[in-house]
Amino acid sequence: MAGKLRAVIDTNVLLAARRSSHPASPNIEIFDRWQRREFTFLFSLDTLAEYAEKLLHHGIPAVEVESFIHLLARHGEIVPVVFFHFRHYPVDADDVMFLLCAINGSATHLVSYDDHLLSLRPFYSGEIMICPPLEFLAACRGQGASK
């Protein structure tokens, strides 16, 4: 893929990174690569609220959630959602905000473990790569090799 990667990261990837204790975790690597500015982390007000809500719900201390939200707000790219048309609607209503963020933000990737989101892949082929974390990491690593 030409140009810098632009990704929307599903909450389940964020939670997996937070829960991982292994330094070679692919989920942790995604966030490390973002902090090194290897890709643009796209978020909307809705996804930002979802991150905070789910992290708190899963027992992540409020101070850590606040720190992540501030980091994302400072170093990510906020996407105003103005276009609401889908080629194919998600089965799970909770996935709508992530797909809207990806479409409106001209994302190259939508990264998730969610089977409902991953099942949308064929409908958005050529527009957005909807993929699990390891596929996204392969794209990040490939981009790094071509620099």
C-alpha positions as CSV (number, residue, x, y, z in Angstrom):
1,M,0.0,0.0,0.0
2,A,1.5,3.3,-1.0
3,G,1.6,6.2,1.5
4,K,1.5,6.2,5.2
5,L,-0.8,3.7,6.9
6,R,-4.0,5.1,8.5
7,A,-5.7,2.8,10.9
8,V,-8.8,2.6,13.0
9,I,-8.1,0.2,15.9
10,D,-11.0,-1.7,17.5
11,T,-11.4,-1.7,21.2
12,N,-10.7,-5.5,21.4
13,V,-7.2,-4.9,20.1
14,L,-6.6,-2.1,22.6
15,L,-7.8,-4.4,25.4
16,A,-5.6,-7.3,24.2
17,A,-2.6,-5.0,24.3
18,R,-3.4,-3.8,27.7
19,R,-3.8,-7.3,29.1
20,S,-0.7,-8.8,27.5
21,S,2.3,-9.3,29.6
22,H,4.6,-10.6,26.9
23,P,6.9,-7.9,25.4
24,A,6.7,-9.5,21.9
25,S,2.9,-9.3,21.9
26,P,1.6,-8.3,18.4
27,N,-1.0,-6.0,20.1
28,I,1.7,-4.2,22.1
29,E,3.8,-3.9,18.9
30,I,0.9,-2.1,17.2
31,F,0.8,0.5,19.9
32,D,4.6,0.8,20.0
33,R,4.6,1.4,16.2
34,W,1.9,4.0,16.6
35,Q,3.9,5.8,19.3
36,R,6.9,5.8,16.9
37,R,4.6,7.5,14.3
38,E,4.7,4.6,11.9
39,F,1.0,4.9,11.2
40,T,-1.7,7.4,11.9
41,F,-4.2,6.2,14.6
42,L,-7.7,7.5,13.5
43,F,-10.4,8.0,16.1
44,S,-13.8,9.7,16.3
45,L,-15.6,11.1,19.3
46,D,-17.7,7.9,19.4
47,T,-14.7,5.6,19.3
48,L,-12.9,7.7,21.9
49,A,-15.9,7.3,24.2
50,E,-16.0,3.6,23.5
51,Y,-12.4,3.2,24.4
52,A,-12.8,4.9,27.7
53,E,-16.0,3.1,28.6
54,K,-14.7,-0.4,27.7
55,L,-11.3,0.1,29.4
56,L,-13.0,1.3,32.6
57,H,-15.5,-1.6,32.4
58,H,-12.6,-4.1,32.1
59,G,-11.0,-2.8,35.3
60,I,-8.3,-0.6,33.8
61,P,-7.5,2.2,36.4
62,A,-9.1,5.5,35.5
63,V,-5.7,7.3,35.6
64,E,-4.4,4.9,32.9
65,V,-7.5,5.4,30.8
66,E,-7.2,9.1,31.1
67,S,-3.5,8.9,30.1
68,F,-4.3,6.9,27.0
69,I,-7.1,9.2,26.0
70,H,-4.9,12.2,26.3
71,L,-2.1,10.5,24.3
72,L,-4.5,9.5,21.6
73,A,-6.1,13.0,21.5
74,R,-2.6,14.5,21.2
75,H,-1.0,12.1,18.7
76,G,-3.9,10.5,16.9
77,E,-6.1,12.1,14.2
78,I,-9.7,12.9,15.1
79,V,-12.1,12.1,12.3
80,P,-15.3,14.1,11.9
81,V,-18.1,11.8,10.8
82,V,-20.0,13.4,8.1
83,F,-20.6,10.6,5.6
84,F,-23.0,7.9,6.8
85,H,-23.5,5.6,3.8
86,F,-22.4,2.0,3.9
87,R,-21.8,-0.4,1.1
88,H,-22.7,-3.1,3.5
89,Y,-24.0,-2.6,7.1
90,P,-22.4,-4.3,10.0
91,V,-24.4,-7.0,11.8
92,D,-23.4,-5.7,15.2
93,A,-24.6,-2.1,15.8
94,D,-21.5,-1.5,18.0
95,D,-19.3,-1.9,14.9
96,V,-20.9,1.0,13.1
97,M,-18.8,3.7,14.8
98,F,-15.5,2.0,13.8
99,L,-16.6,1.5,10.2
100,L,-17.8,5.1,10.0
101,C,-14.5,6.3,11.4
102,A,-12.6,4.3,8.9
103,I,-14.7,5.5,5.9
104,N,-14.7,9.1,6.9
105,G,-11.0,9.1,7.9
106,S,-9.8,7.5,4.6
107,A,-8.3,4.6,6.6
108,T,-6.1,2.1,4.9
109,H,-6.9,-0.4,7.7
110,L,-9.6,-1.3,10.2
111,V,-7.9,-3.6,12.8
112,S,-10.0,-6.0,14.8
113,Y,-10.5,-9.4,16.3
114,D,-14.2,-9.1,15.9
115,D,-15.6,-11.7,13.5
116,H,-18.5,-9.4,12.6
117,L,-16.2,-6.7,11.4
118,L,-13.8,-9.1,9.7
119,S,-16.8,-10.6,7.8
120,L,-17.2,-7.1,6.1
121,R,-13.8,-7.5,4.3
122,P,-15.2,-8.5,0.9
123,F,-17.6,-5.6,0.8
124,Y,-14.8,-3.0,1.4
125,S,-12.0,-4.6,-0.6
126,G,-9.9,-2.0,-2.4
127,E,-11.1,0.7,-0.1
128,I,-10.2,-0.4,3.5
129,M,-8.3,-3.5,4.6
130,I,-10.4,-4.9,7.4
131,C,-8.0,-7.3,9.1
132,P,-6.8,-8.9,12.3
133,P,-3.7,-7.4,14.1
134,L,-1.1,-9.7,12.6
135,E,-2.1,-8.7,9.0
136,F,-1.8,-5.0,10.0
137,L,1.6,-5.7,11.6
138,A,2.7,-7.3,8.3
139,A,1.7,-4.1,6.5
140,C,3.6,-1.9,9.1
141,R,6.7,-4.1,8.9
142,G,6.6,-4.1,5.1
143,Q,6.3,-0.3,5.1
144,G,9.2,0.0,7.4
145,A,11.3,-2.2,5.1
146,S,10.6,0.0,2.2
147,K,11.8,3.2,3.8
